Amino acid sequence: MSVIRDFDTPHIIRFGMINDNPGMSEMQFWRNGVHFKLGVYEDDVRGTDFEQQWKPLLEQEPILLRAGRWSELCDLMISHCMEILQVLAPNIPYWTSLHDYFHCKSYTLRLYGAPKSGVIPRVVHGPTSTCAYEMQPAAWNTFNVPDDIPIYDCREASPLDHGMDLRNPPQKVRLSDGTVAFFIPSRISTLRREGPGYVNDVNESHQSIASYFLLHSLQIRRNDDSARIPKVLGILSYSGRPDADMQREDGKQIAGILLEWIDGFRLINYRLGAYRHITAHNESNHAKWQQQVSQVIQELRQHGVSTLGVDISPFDIIIDQNDNHAWLTGFINTEVSEGHCEGKVGGSDQVYLQLVFDQWLSEEAHVLASNPQEIKKIEMSRWFTILDSVC
């Protein structure tokens, strides 16, 4: 999870580690589109005033206090590097196109003791190049790419409103023709523990991109009775060369895909502002949304989808605030099996539909009707409690 620390400009801390024996701390952060890896080692700062402030911050804390301790440590380390940071990453426009996120300068810094009990930062490596937010272009042949999807150079796409949520990669983007879309980037693989002594190398971003390519190929027709699935509007290509031919596979990579932008809200966020009159204050919508989601699941099953690859949950159901229609999003590992054609909603699908609409959303509406002050809170724990009861 990212931490944002504001100095003269936002500093986006993505990762870090500490060890109190021997004393060391490292962090990776972004400033004005430039990546920094900053390290402090006890032998380098021994006897300095900085060491007296830094060492206590390495001690283990109860988990509820760790976020505050980590923020304090980040502030201490970054504040002692401000002069060199302002030189290497000045306050100028950055990340103006999606291409910029895939081609960023990177430096490794280290703090050393200095005369009069101070510390000074030094560049020990760099500049090199890296990608932001663990993005990483994928080889074209990683996916079974449909032939009828437009291809855009990632220089043609600009981030919109990213400054409102720097903890996450940009999601809302605009193409050069004015089209607004939702961006799913190709990212690095992650290691996921799946049992004693077993770690699986998983790339959920690749699974998600492949799933939307598969859903695109199914050509499921839309109707008023069925929840919508976002269409793939385009493929973002990264070549590293402005003169590359975007319609050829050689010499280019897939930076991500573009989906329809939904002007709406995730069901889990229904308490926010104007959304609540659509949900909590109008329970007649619940049955309609439940039927729409049920119908699209049935159509997916009829098209041979054996694994939905999406959770039926308040996090993956979006309500369009323009026409009050339900969308199903967040597909990660969708699979089609030959000969699989159920034509109906399965038992487990039905269970989760009932959990979302008949239990969770119904209880939420009841709670808010009896205690209007609850509307001020974004309450997620009730859903997880319900989910735990069936797992």
N, C-alpha and C positions, 0 to 999 in steps of 0.2 A: 504494500500500500504506500502511496506517495504521501509525503509531508511537504506542505508549502510554507516556506519561511520568507517573509518580506524584509528586505533591506532597502536598497535603492531601486530594486526590481525584484520580482518573485524568483526565488530559488526553489527548484523542484527536486526534492531529495527522494530518490527512488529506492536505493538499497543502502545497507550499511551493516557493520558488525563491530562488536567490542569484545575485549578480553582483558580482565583485570590482572591476570598472571600468566605471562608477563603483560604489562600494560600496553595496549595498542587499541586503536580505533580507526576504522575506514568508513568512508561514505562515498556514494556516487550521486552527483546532482547535476542539474542543468541550470544554466544562467544565460538568458538571452540567446537561446538556441545552441549554446556551446556546452559540451559534456566535460565534467571534471571528476576525477577520482582523487580524493584527498585522504592522505594517511598521516597518522600521528603515532610515533613509537616512543616508548618511555625513555630509552637510551638517548634519543635525539633531543629531548626537551628536559632532561633531568636538571634539577636545580633552578629552574625558571619559575617565575610567578605563574605562568601558564600551567605548569605541571600541578601547582597547588589547586587550581580551579578544575583542571581536567580529570585528575585521578579519582576524586569522589564520584564523578559521573559514570565511571566504569563499573561501579559496584552493582550487584544484582538487586533488583527491586521487585516487589510484588507486581504481578502482571497489570493490575489496574493503574499502577503509577508509572509504567514504563514509557508510555507515550509522552508524558510531560518531561521525563528525564531525557529521552531521546531528543526532543525538541531543544532542550537546554544545551545538550552536547553539540547539536548541529549549529546552533547560534554561536557557541563559543568558537568552534573550529572555523566556521566561515568568516566570522568577524575579524579574525586575525589574517585573513587572506584578501581582504577587500581591495587593497591597492592593486595587487596583481590581477585580480578578477576583473576590475574595471578596465584594465589594459587589454586583457585577452578576450573579454566578452563585454564590450562597451554597450551602452544603452542605445542601440539602433534597431530598426525593424528586423524581425527574424521570423522564420517559419511562415513565410508569405505564400508558399505553395506546398503541396504535399511532398514534392521532390525534396524540399529542404529537410524534412524529417528523416530522409534516408541518406543524407549526406551532410553530416555535422562534424565540425572539428572536435577533437578530444585531447585533453591534457591530463597527465598524472602529476599531482602536486604532493609535496611532503613538507611538514613543518619541522624546522630546526631551531635549536637554541641560538640566541643572539646576545651581544653585549647588553649589559644593564638589565639582565633577567628577562629579556623579551624573547620573542620567537619571530622567525621570518619564513615565508613560504618559498619554495624553490620548485621550478619545473624539472622533474626527473625523467619525463618521457613525453613526447609529442612535439608538434601536433600530429595526430593521426586522424582517421576518419571512422565514424561509427554511425549507427542509426538511433533515433530517439524511441523511447517507450518500448524497447525490446523488439521493434519492428525489424524485419529482415525479408527482402524480396526473395521469392521462390522461383526456382527454375520453371519454365513454361510447361515442361512435361511432367511436373508434379501432379497436374490435374488433367482430367478429361474435359477439355475446354470446348463448350459448344461453339459452333461456327457462326451463329447468328447474333452474338452479343458484341456491341460496339467496343472498340479499344481506344483508350485515351492515354496520352502521356500524362504522368502524374504532375508535370508542370502546368497542365491545364486545369488542375483542381486546387482551389484555395480553401483553407479552413475558415469556418464561420463560428464565431462565439467561443473559440477555444479558450480564451482567457477566463471564461466563466467556470471552467472545470479543468485546470491544468494537472489535476491528479491522474487524469486518464488521457489516452490518445485522442486526437480530434475525431469527432463523429459526424458532425454536420459540415458538409463541404458544398462549394458551388463550382460548377464547371464553367468554362469560358463562354458557353452559350446561355448561361443564366440558370441552368437546371440545378436545383438543390437536391442533394442525395445524402444517404447514410453510408459512411465509410467503414468497411471491415478490412483492417490491414493484415497482411501476412506478417507473422511474428515468429520468434524463435521457439524451439521446442522447450517444454518444461518437464522436469522429472517429477513423477508422481508415485508415491509409495502405495503399493497395492497388496501388501501382505508382508509377513516377516521375511526380511532379507531380499525382497523383490521390489525393484524400482522400474517403472515403465516410462519410457521416453515418449511423451505425448505432445502432439502439436494440434491444439484445439482450433487454432486459427485456420490451419489447413483443412481440418475436418469441417469447419463451418463453411469455408469457401466451396469445398467439394459438395457439401450438402445443398447449397443454393444453386450450384450448377446442375445438380441432379433434379432439384425441384423445378428449375427452369425447363429442363428437357421433358418433364411430365406434362407441361402445357395444361395445367388445371384451369378450367374456365371459372370466372368469377360470377357470382350471383348474389342477390340480396339476402339469401337465407344462409350463406356460408361466410365464416370468418375469412379475411383476406390474408394472403401470404405475400410479403414484399417481393416485388419483381426485381430481377437483376437488370440494372440500367446500363452497366458498363464494367469493363475490366480496366484497372489502372496499371499501365505498363511502366516499368523502370528500366532504363537502359544505361544511365550514366552518361549518355551522349545525346546532345540536343538534336543531332542530325540523323538519329536512328529512324528506320522505317517502322512505324508502329504496327503495321499490318503483317509484319514478318516475325517468325518465331525466333530466328537466330539472332543472338546478341541482345536479347531483352529478357526481362524477368517480370513476374507478376508481383506488383506492390500491394494489391488488394482488389476488392470489388466494391461496386457502388450499388446500393439498393434504394428503392423508393424511400423518400423521407416521409415519415408519418407525423402529421401535426396532431399529436395526441399525448396520452400519458399512460404509463404502466399502471396496471390495476393496483399494485402495491402502494402507489403514490396518490390514491384517489382522494386523500384528505386535503391535498394542497389546493388552496385558493378556489378558483372557479370550478374545479373538477368535481367537488363534492356534491353539487346539485345534480350532477349526472348520475352519480352512484348512490351515495348514502341517502339523499333526499328523493330519489326516484327509483324505488325498488322494482318497478315494472320493467326496468332495463335488464335486471339480472337474468331473468328467464330467456330474454332475447339473446343476450350474449352467450349464455350457456348453449343455446340451440345453435348459434352460429359456429362456435368452436367445435361442438359435436359434429356438425355437418361437414366442416372442412376435414376433420379427422377421418370421417367416413369416406370422403372422396379420396383422401390420400391412400387409405386402405384399398379402395377400389382400383387404384392405379398401381398396386403391387408394393406399396411401402410396408415393409415388415418391421422396421425400427423407425419411429418418428424422429428421434434425435433431438427432441425438445421436451422440456418439462412442461406439464400442464400446471401452471402455477401463476400467481399474481405478478410474478416478475417477467413472464414471457407472454402475457396477454396485454395488448395495448388497445386503448379505446380512442378512436378518432374523435376529436372534439368538434369537428366540422359536421359530420353526419351521424355521429353516435354509433359507429360500426366497430365491431371487434376485429382485431388483427392477431395472428399467431406468429411470433418471431422467436429468434434465438436458436435456430436450428444448428446443431453441432455435428451430429454423427448419423445422419439419415441414411437408411439402407433400403434398397429394393431387392426383393427376392423373386426369382422367376417362378411363376405359378402361384405366387401369393396374392390372393384377391379375396379378402374377407367380405368387403362390401358393408361392413358394419363397425360400430364402435366396440372395441374389445372391453372385457371386464375391468382390466386395470385402468384403461382410459376413462371409463365411466366412473370409477371410484374417485379419480383425481378431479374430474369435472364436478362431482358432487361436493368434494372437499372445498374446492374453490368457491363455488357459487351457493350451494345449499347450506354449507356450514360456515366457512370463513367470512364471506361477504355478508351473509345474513346476520352473523353475530356482530360484525363490525357496524352494520347499520343499526342494530338494536342498541349497542353500546353508545353510539353517538346520539341516538334519539333520547336515551335516558340521561346522558351526561354530555351536553354540548361542549363543555370545556375540553373533552377528549379530542375534539377536532384539531386542536393546536399541536397535537403530537403526531409524529410519523411512527406508527406502531407496527413493527414487523414480527415481534416475538410471538404474537398470537398465531400467526401462520405457521411458524416453525414448531410451536407446541402441537398444533393439529397434525402437522406432517409427522412428527415423532410418534404420534399415537398409532400410526398405521405402518411404521417402518420396523 
